[in-house]
Amino acid sequence: MLTTAVIGLGYWGPNLVRNLAVSPRTRAAWICDRSPGRLDAVGAHFPAAARAEDPAAVLADPEVDAVVIATPVATHHALARAALLAGKHVLVEKPLAATAEQAEELRELAERRGLVLLVDHVFLYSPAVRKLAQLVAAGDLGEPLFIDSVRINLGLVQHDVDVVWDLAPHDLAIIDHLVGRVPDSVVAIGASHSGGGPVDGAHLHLDYGAGLHAAIHVSWLSPVKIRSFLLGGTRRSVLYNDLDAAERLKVYDRGIEVTEALSPEGRRELLVSYRSGDVVAPRLDSAEPLALLVEHFADCIEKDVPPLSGGDQGLRVVRVLEAAQRSRAAAGERVAV
Ligand SMILES: NC(=O)c1ccc[n+]([C@@H]2O[C@H](COP(=O)([O-])OP(=O)(O)OC[C@H]3O[C@@H](n4cnc5c(N)ncnc54)[C@H](O)[C@@H]3O)[C@@H](O)[C@H]2O)c1
């Protein structure tokens, strides 16, 4: 059984503690937060866990195999670096770090020390995205043509990061998982509506080359919650609606067929016809993505399974976030990744 410690017990950390405590493969031996109030609140549910306000106490414990970091983004690099230098495997929240340079250093350090570095790109572990990835890999959708992802709601406005760094890592990680590469270029436009606060609504346009384009809309201001991810392919298209618990994925055998013909005057014309076939909702498991992530983390450490969302992917996602930041600062100029 792996002995783990969770640093950061704010909004998200307790979900990690719960899954680590429940899994038969891991033990939540330490909980750590610099706020004594958070330690008390979370510690009340996990009395067996030792408590620390200072991460150094956790890192000094030779019994700890792995450290899970759920603190604000600006702290990810220093904490993950210290944990890796202390010889611990690391599971870090998204995004991996606040800059690509920091992400690269963590990726290299983990590799050099032979330690697992996993990023909590949690949606990759959801049964819906797993199925979607299978459909793409099996060629069932044909060539991907476009992706349209909307992740908007009345969100928890963050103070240290804007909405792009907060929400878009999810979409970028899903797309990275499906297409396996960074886009050639990014255009980002966003605005802040809170008097000089962080950008709270943004649109990203990503050009992946080979005809594939992706659009991502993220916002903390929408009165309605939408989590929809549409992937259009040359053969079929898939709608992933994370809020539709009964039918999260729908595969549409619909699209257009374009053929060429000669007009009566002998000119070449494009003929467009519409294909309107079945709509199928594949059966999906109901497992909690975070539980599957914890399971995968244990597999990476104990069985040398290659990380699904390791340092390489974490770095690619941060590189796109940085390019988006540069584009937005330049009022939507197209920026190469
Ligand atoms: N994967 C997901 O779906 C998901 C969802 C929400 C948040 N997150 C990520 O989780 C991380 C935390 O987000 P949150 O919303 O829980 O933030 P939060 O502000 O609610 O909690 C952060 C906690 O970390 C503690 N902390 C900060 N610096 C520390 C340090 N140096 N040592 C010890 N404790 C420290 C704070 O006291 C606080 O309790 C972020 O990286 C965020 O992007 C991921």
PDBQT file of the ligand as one rigid body, heavy atoms in Angstrom, charges set to zero:
ROOT
HETATM    1  N1  LIG A 401      -8.920  18.911 -11.171  1.00  0.00    +0.000 N 
HETATM    2  C1  LIG A 401      -9.952  19.689 -10.927  1.00  0.00    +0.000 C 
HETATM    3  O1  LIG A 401     -11.063  19.482 -11.399  1.00  0.00    +0.000 OA
HETATM    4  C2  LIG A 401      -9.755  20.863 -10.003  1.00  0.00    +0.000 A 
HETATM    5  C3  LIG A 401     -10.854  21.523  -9.444  1.00  0.00    +0.000 A 
HETATM    6  C4  LIG A 401     -10.615  22.598  -8.597  1.00  0.00    +0.000 A 
HETATM    7  C5  LIG A 401      -9.316  23.018  -8.337  1.00  0.00    +0.000 A 
HETATM    8  N2  LIG A 401      -8.278  22.372  -8.937  1.00  0.00    +0.000 N 
HETATM    9  C6  LIG A 401      -6.888  22.790  -8.680  1.00  0.00    +0.000 C 
HETATM   10  O2  LIG A 401      -6.568  22.534  -7.324  1.00  0.00    +0.000 OA
HETATM   11  C7  LIG A 401      -5.650  23.501  -6.850  1.00  0.00    +0.000 C 
HETATM   12  C8  LIG A 401      -6.229  24.162  -5.611  1.00  0.00    +0.000 C 
HETATM   13  O3  LIG A 401      -7.433  24.781  -5.940  1.00  0.00    +0.000 OA
HETATM   14  P1  LIG A 401      -8.531  25.089  -4.814  1.00  0.00    +0.000 P 
HETATM   15  O4  LIG A 401      -9.689  25.652  -5.548  1.00  0.00    +0.000 OA
HETATM   16  O5  LIG A 401      -8.706  23.897  -3.957  1.00  0.00    +0.000 OA
HETATM   17  O6  LIG A 401      -7.778  26.263  -4.014  1.00  0.00    +0.000 OA
HETATM   18  P2  LIG A 401      -8.091  26.775  -2.515  1.00  0.00    +0.000 P 
HETATM   19  O7  LIG A 401      -7.556  28.161  -2.466  1.00  0.00    +0.000 OA
HETATM   20  O8  LIG A 401      -9.515  26.512  -2.160  1.00  0.00    +0.000 OA
HETATM   21  O9  LIG A 401      -7.194  25.825  -1.594  1.00  0.00    +0.000 OA
HETATM   22  C9  LIG A 401      -5.796  25.888  -1.573  1.00  0.00    +0.000 C 
HETATM   23  C10 LIG A 401      -5.316  25.470  -0.175  1.00  0.00    +0.000 C 
HETATM   24  O10 LIG A 401      -3.896  25.378  -0.209  1.00  0.00    +0.000 OA
HETATM   25  C11 LIG A 401      -3.382  25.909   1.030  1.00  0.00    +0.000 C 
HETATM   26  N3  LIG A 401      -2.010  26.332   0.772  1.00  0.00    +0.000 N 
HETATM   27  C12 LIG A 401      -1.585  27.320  -0.046  1.00  0.00    +0.000 A 
HETATM   28  N4  LIG A 401      -0.232  27.363  -0.076  1.00  0.00    +0.000 NA
HETATM   29  C13 LIG A 401       0.209  26.386   0.758  1.00  0.00    +0.000 A 
HETATM   30  C14 LIG A 401       1.506  25.941   1.147  1.00  0.00    +0.000 A 
HETATM   31  N5  LIG A 401       2.609  26.498   0.652  1.00  0.00    +0.000 N 
HETATM   32  N6  LIG A 401       1.571  24.910   2.008  1.00  0.00    +0.000 NA
HETATM   33  C15 LIG A 401       0.468  24.340   2.520  1.00  0.00    +0.000 A 
HETATM   34  N7  LIG A 401      -0.807  24.728   2.180  1.00  0.00    +0.000 NA
HETATM   35  C16 LIG A 401      -0.924  25.731   1.310  1.00  0.00    +0.000 A 
HETATM   36  C17 LIG A 401      -4.323  27.055   1.375  1.00  0.00    +0.000 C 
HETATM   37  O11 LIG A 401      -4.278  27.357   2.743  1.00  0.00    +0.000 OA
HETATM   38  C18 LIG A 401      -5.667  26.484   0.921  1.00  0.00    +0.000 C 
HETATM   39  O12 LIG A 401      -6.354  25.810   1.960  1.00  0.00    +0.000 OA
HETATM   40  C19 LIG A 401      -5.421  24.476  -8.007  1.00  0.00    +0.000 C 
HETATM   41  O13 LIG A 401      -4.260  24.099  -8.697  1.00  0.00    +0.000 OA
HETATM   42  C20 LIG A 401      -6.624  24.266  -8.905  1.00  0.00    +0.000 C 
HETATM   43  O14 LIG A 401      -6.341  24.525 -10.280  1.00  0.00    +0.000 OA
HETATM   44  C21 LIG A 401      -8.480  21.307  -9.720  1.00  0.00    +0.000 A 
ENDROOT
TORSDOF 0
